[in-house]
Amino acid sequence: DEDLDAVFNDAIYPITGISESEQIMYGLFVIDGKPKNDRSLKQRLTLFYKKHNPAKLVHVDYFVASWSGNDEALFHTLTKKYGPEPTAAEAEALERGNKGKEKKNLLVMSITAAKNAGKRLGFVSDQKELPSPQHSWALPWWVFPGDVFLRMVKQGVEPVFTFKRKLFKKGEKASAELVDQVKMDFVNGDQVVPNFDEAKELITILLAMRNGAKAPKDAAHMLDLGLKEVTPIDWLSQKTPQEIAEACEACLSSLGSNAKQLNDQFWAICQKQITFGMSLFSIYDEKSQGRVLGGVDPKGFHLVSETGDQVLTTFVYRNIKEFGATQSYFWMKVIEPKAGKEETVYLPTIQAWDIYALVYDYTHNAQLLNL
């Protein structure tokens, strides 16, 4: 029953020792935990095809026989092609046979309203809903965490909250705190590493840290050290743990010999990533009728490919003359420096106010810290 600002002042800042001048740099992040899924592969496939492509239901038994034991790899492929698995509410409705209509709780209503508003403005096609968040995001200071928790629980997911840095300085150097945060972000998927050769290096470094800053002996040792626990779900959905462990063996000879060297290696690899230091949001792209990422960092607002391997457009803060948000989109009035022309950019998203709050932090509050 308290807003986030009160929660910080009453409960978090007193126990963290963060100075008053640096408090603005931190935020409470949340991510939709995966729905609890105790269904069999056949049940999951049946619900999935009922939602996306009923004509495929006749092939369910064949897919089960072919993919048994590789469930997540199969669903990684399917969700890329069709879209996400049914939510808990959708699954319940599909099992009841009412064509997958969801209960109209608060979160679903907001998505529907966003879609309809976007359609009226010509942003969103009839077939597509605005994409759901895929990365943890910083909550605005005025929200009530309890309300966020209840809305997400009603969707059948498990809200996971994390208190961490949300603002970064340009060219900020590695510190023990930041290295630990980047490690956590990599494992959770918030630090996107689209190249597997780099991802396997990071996995190997994390396993070495678990082994007392010593290189693991071999693939079997890496599995024993908990390889699955330090591998992002995106890679676990594409490769088996055994395949990842065998690939990581090639990295053993290049590992640092102590904790500092290992941390430096980890930081250097992450720092090369396009999305390093960005808070990522899900944006609907009308051209591709799919998801792109909106990245906010000290340099500006970026549109990034869904895979995180390409910056599509960058809007530097000095060229953003005005910005705002509605329930359905984040908008910016942007000056094109060479032409001197002003245009308004509309970005359909259900995270509009979350983006607004972070852009405001960088364009207003960050000045207090000379970021």
C-alpha positions in Angstrom: 0.0 0.0 0.0 3.0 2.3 -0.5 4.4 3.8 -3.7 7.9 2.9 -4.8 9.4 6.2 -3.5 8.1 5.4 0.0 9.4 1.8 -0.2 12.9 3.0 -1.1 13.0 5.6 1.7 11.4 3.4 4.4 12.9 0.0 3.7 15.7 -0.1 1.1 17.9 2.9 1.5 18.3 2.5 5.3 19.8 -1.0 4.9 21.9 -0.4 1.8 23.9 2.5 3.0 23.6 4.2 -0.4 24.3 8.0 -0.1 21.4 10.4 -0.8 23.2 11.9 -3.8 23.4 8.4 -5.5 19.9 7.1 -4.7 18.6 8.3 -8.0 20.9 5.9 -9.8 19.1 2.8 -8.4 15.7 1.3 -9.2 13.4 -1.6 -8.6 13.2 -3.9 -11.6 10.6 -6.5 -12.3 10.2 -9.3 -14.8 7.4 -11.7 -15.6 8.5 -15.0 -14.2 7.7 -18.0 -16.4 4.2 -19.5 -15.8 4.3 -22.6 -13.7 4.1 -25.4 -16.3 3.5 -28.9 -15.0 1.8 -30.0 -18.2 3.2 -32.7 -20.4 4.7 -32.0 -23.8 1.6 -33.2 -25.5 -0.6 -31.0 -23.4 1.6 -28.0 -24.1 1.6 -28.6 -27.8 -2.2 -29.1 -27.9 -2.8 -25.8 -26.2 -0.2 -24.1 -28.3 -1.7 -25.2 -31.6 -5.3 -24.6 -30.4 -4.2 -21.0 -29.9 -2.1 -20.5 -33.0 -2.8 -23.1 -35.7 -5.5 -25.7 -35.0 -4.8 -27.4 -38.3 -1.6 -28.7 -36.8 -3.3 -30.5 -34.0 -3.4 -33.7 -36.0 0.5 -33.8 -35.9 0.8 -33.4 -32.1 1.6 -37.1 -31.5 4.3 -37.1 -34.2 5.9 -34.0 -32.7 5.9 -35.5 -29.2 7.6 -38.7 -30.5 10.2 -36.6 -32.4 11.0 -34.0 -29.7 10.5 -35.8 -26.4 13.3 -34.6 -24.1 14.0 -31.5 -26.1 10.8 -29.6 -25.1 12.4 -26.2 -24.7 14.3 -26.3 -28.0 11.0 -27.2 -29.8 9.1 -24.3 -28.1 11.9 -21.9 -28.8 11.4 -22.6 -32.5 7.6 -22.5 -32.3 7.4 -19.3 -30.4 9.7 -17.6 -32.8 7.4 -18.6 -35.6 3.9 -18.2 -34.1 4.2 -16.2 -30.8 4.2 -17.0 -27.1 2.6 -20.0 -25.4 -0.9 -19.4 -24.0 -1.0 -17.6 -20.7 -2.4 -19.4 -17.7 -5.7 -17.7 -18.3 -5.7 -18.5 -22.0 -4.8 -22.1 -21.2 -7.6 -22.4 -18.8 -10.0 -21.0 -21.3 -8.8 -23.3 -24.1 -9.1 -26.3 -21.9 -12.7 -25.2 -21.2 -13.2 -24.9 -24.9 -14.3 -21.3 -25.1 -11.9 -20.4 -27.9 -9.2 -19.0 -25.6 -10.9 -15.9 -24.3 -9.1 -14.5 -21.3 -10.6 -13.2 -18.1 -10.6 -9.5 -18.2 -8.3 -8.7 -15.4 -6.4 -5.4 -15.2 -3.3 -6.4 -17.1 -5.2 -7.9 -20.0 -7.5 -4.9 -20.2 -4.5 -2.6 -20.5 -3.0 -4.6 -23.3 -6.3 -4.7 -25.2 -6.7 -0.9 -24.7 -3.2 -0.4 -26.0 -3.9 -2.5 -29.0 -7.1 -0.7 -29.8 -5.6 2.8 -29.4 -2.7 1.8 -31.6 -5.0 0.6 -34.3 -6.9 3.9 -34.3 -3.6 5.7 -34.8 -2.6 3.3 -37.5 0.3 1.8 -35.6 -0.9 -1.8 -35.0 -2.4 -4.3 -37.3 -5.5 -6.3 -36.5 -3.6 -9.5 -36.2 -0.9 -8.4 -33.7 -0.9 -7.5 -30.1 1.7 -5.2 -28.6 4.6 -7.4 -27.4 4.9 -8.4 -23.8 8.1 -7.5 -21.9 11.0 -9.9 -22.3 13.6 -8.2 -20.1 13.3 -6.9 -16.5 12.5 -3.2 -16.4 12.8 -0.4 -13.9 9.5 0.6 -12.3 8.6 4.4 -12.2 8.9 5.9 -8.7 5.2 6.6 -8.5 3.9 3.0 -8.9 2.8 0.7 -6.1 4.8 -2.5 -6.2 1.9 -4.4 -4.5 -0.4 -3.4 -7.4 2.2 -4.6 -9.9 2.6 -7.9 -8.1 -1.2 -8.5 -8.0 -1.6 -7.7 -11.7 1.2 -10.1 -12.7 0.0 -12.9 -10.4 -3.5 -12.6 -12.0 -1.8 -13.5 -15.3 -0.4 -16.7 -13.8 3.2 -15.6 -13.7 5.7 -15.2 -10.9 6.9 -11.5 -10.5 10.6 -11.3 -9.7 11.8 -8.0 -8.3 15.4 -6.9 -8.3 17.0 -3.8 -6.7 19.9 -2.7 -8.9 21.5 0.2 -10.8 19.4 1.8 -13.5 21.5 4.8 -14.4 25.0 4.7 -15.7 27.7 7.2 -16.4 29.2 7.5 -19.8 32.3 5.3 -20.0 31.8 4.1 -16.5 34.6 1.8 -15.2 34.1 -1.6 -13.8 33.6 -2.0 -10.1 32.9 -5.0 -8.0 29.2 -4.0 -7.7 28.8 -3.4 -11.5 30.6 -6.7 -12.4 28.3 -8.6 -10.1 25.2 -6.9 -11.7 26.4 -7.7 -15.2 26.9 -11.3 -14.3 23.4 -11.5 -12.9 22.0 -9.7 -16.0 23.8 -12.1 -18.3 22.4 -15.2 -16.5 18.9 -13.7 -16.4 19.0 -12.7 -20.1 19.0 -8.9 -19.4 22.5 -8.5 -20.9 21.9 -9.8 -24.4 24.8 -11.7 -25.9 23.7 -12.9 -29.3 27.0 -14.5 -30.4 27.4 -18.0 -28.9 31.2 -17.9 -29.1 31.1 -15.0 -26.6 28.3 -16.5 -24.6 30.2 -19.7 -24.0 33.3 -17.7 -22.8 31.1 -15.9 -20.3 29.6 -19.2 -19.1 33.0 -20.7 -18.7 34.2 -17.7 -16.7 31.2 -18.0 -14.3 31.9 -21.7 -13.8 35.5 -21.0 -13.1 34.4 -18.5 -10.4 32.2 -21.3 -8.9 35.3 -23.4 -8.9 37.4 -21.1 -6.7 38.7 -19.0 -9.6 40.2 -22.1 -11.2 39.5 -23.5 -14.6 37.1 -26.5 -14.6 38.6 -29.8 -15.7 36.3 -30.8 -18.5 32.8 -30.8 -19.8 31.6 -33.2 -17.1 33.1 -31.0 -14.4 31.3 -28.0 -15.8 28.0 -29.8 -15.7 28.7 -30.8 -12.1 29.5 -27.1 -11.2 26.0 -26.1 -12.3 26.3 -25.1 -16.0 22.5 -25.0 -16.4 22.2 -22.5 -13.6 24.6 -19.9 -15.2 23.4 -20.3 -18.8 20.8 -17.9 -20.2 17.5 -19.6 -21.1 17.8 -18.5 -24.7 20.9 -20.7 -25.2 19.4 -23.6 -23.2 16.4 -23.5 -25.5 18.7 -23.9 -28.5 21.4 -26.3 -27.2 21.5 -29.1 -24.7 23.6 -28.6 -21.6 26.0 -31.3 -22.8 26.5 -29.5 -26.1 27.1 -26.2 -24.3 29.6 -27.9 -21.9 31.5 -29.4 -24.8 31.7 -26.1 -26.6 32.9 -24.4 -23.4 35.9 -26.7 -23.2 37.5 -24.7 -26.0 37.6 -21.7 -23.6 39.4 -23.3 -20.7 43.0 -22.5 -21.9 42.2 -18.8 -22.2 40.8 -18.3 -18.7 42.5 -15.8 -16.3 44.4 -17.3 -13.4 42.7 -15.4 -10.6 39.3 -13.8 -9.7 40.4 -10.3 -10.8 41.5 -11.5 -14.2 38.3 -13.5 -14.6 36.1 -10.5 -13.7 38.1 -8.3 -16.1 37.5 -10.8 -18.9 33.8 -11.0 -18.2 33.4 -7.2 -18.1 35.4 -6.8 -21.4 33.2 -9.2 -23.3 30.0 -7.7 -22.0 31.2 -4.2 -22.7 31.5 -5.1 -26.4 27.8 -6.0 -26.6 25.5 -3.5 -28.4 23.0 -3.5 -25.5 25.6 -3.1 -22.8 24.4 -0.6 -20.1 20.9 -0.4 -21.7 17.6 -1.0 -20.1 15.5 -2.9 -22.6 11.8 -2.5 -23.5 9.6 -4.3 -26.0 8.3 -2.1 -28.9 5.9 -3.1 -31.7 7.5 -2.5 -35.1 4.8 -1.8 -37.8 7.2 -2.6 -40.7 8.0 -6.1 -39.6 4.8 -6.5 -37.6 7.0 -7.9 -34.8 9.1 -7.0 -31.8 12.1 -4.6 -31.7 13.8 -3.6 -28.5 13.9 0.0 -27.1 17.2 0.6 -25.3 17.7 3.5 -22.9 21.3 4.4 -21.8 23.4 7.5 -21.2 23.7 8.2 -24.9 20.0 8.3 -25.8 17.1 6.1 -26.9 17.9 3.3 -29.3 15.8 1.0 -31.4 17.6 -2.4 -31.5 16.8 -5.6 -33.4 15.0 -8.2 -31.3 18.1 -10.4 -31.3 20.2 -7.6 -29.8 22.8 -7.7 -32.5 22.0 -4.4 -34.4 21.2 -0.8 -33.5 18.5 0.2 -36.0 18.1 3.9 -35.0 19.5 6.1 -32.2 17.8 9.3 -30.9 20.4 11.2 -28.9 19.0 13.2 -26.0 20.0 16.6 -27.3 17.8 16.1 -30.4 14.8 15.0 -28.3 12.9 18.3 -27.7 9.8 16.8 -26.0 8.6 13.3 -25.0 5.6 11.7 -23.4 3.6 8.6 -22.9 0.1 7.2 -23.1 -1.2 3.8 -22.2 -0.4 2.6 -25.7 2.7 4.4 -26.9 5.8 6.4 -26.1 6.3 9.4 -28.3 9.2 11.9 -28.9 9.5 15.1 -30.8 12.8 14.8 -32.5 14.9 17.4 -34.4 16.9 16.2 -37.4 20.1 18.2 -37.1 21.1 18.4 -40.7 17.7 19.1 -42.2 16.5 21.1 -39.1 13.1 19.4 -39.4 11.0 18.2 -36.5 9.2 14.9 -36.5 7.1 13.1 -33.9 8.1 9.5 -33.4 5.4 7.1 -32.0 6.5 3.8 -30.5 3.7 1.4 -29.7 4.4 -0.4 -26.4 2.7 -1.4 -23.2 5.7 -0.1 -21.3 5.3 3.6 -22.4 5.3 5.1 -18.9 8.3 2.9 -17.8 10.3 4.2 -20.7 9.1 7.8 -20.0 10.3 7.6 -16.4 13.8 6.3 -17.4 14.3 8.8 -20.2 13.3 11.6 -17.7 15.9 10.2 -15.3 18.6 10.5 -17.9 17.5 13.9 -19.3 16.7 15.6 -16.0 17.7 13.8 -12.8 21.0 12.6 -14.3 22.2 16.2 -14.6 22.4 16.3 -10.8 25.0 13.6 -10.9 26.8 14.9 -14.0 26.1 11.6 -15.8 
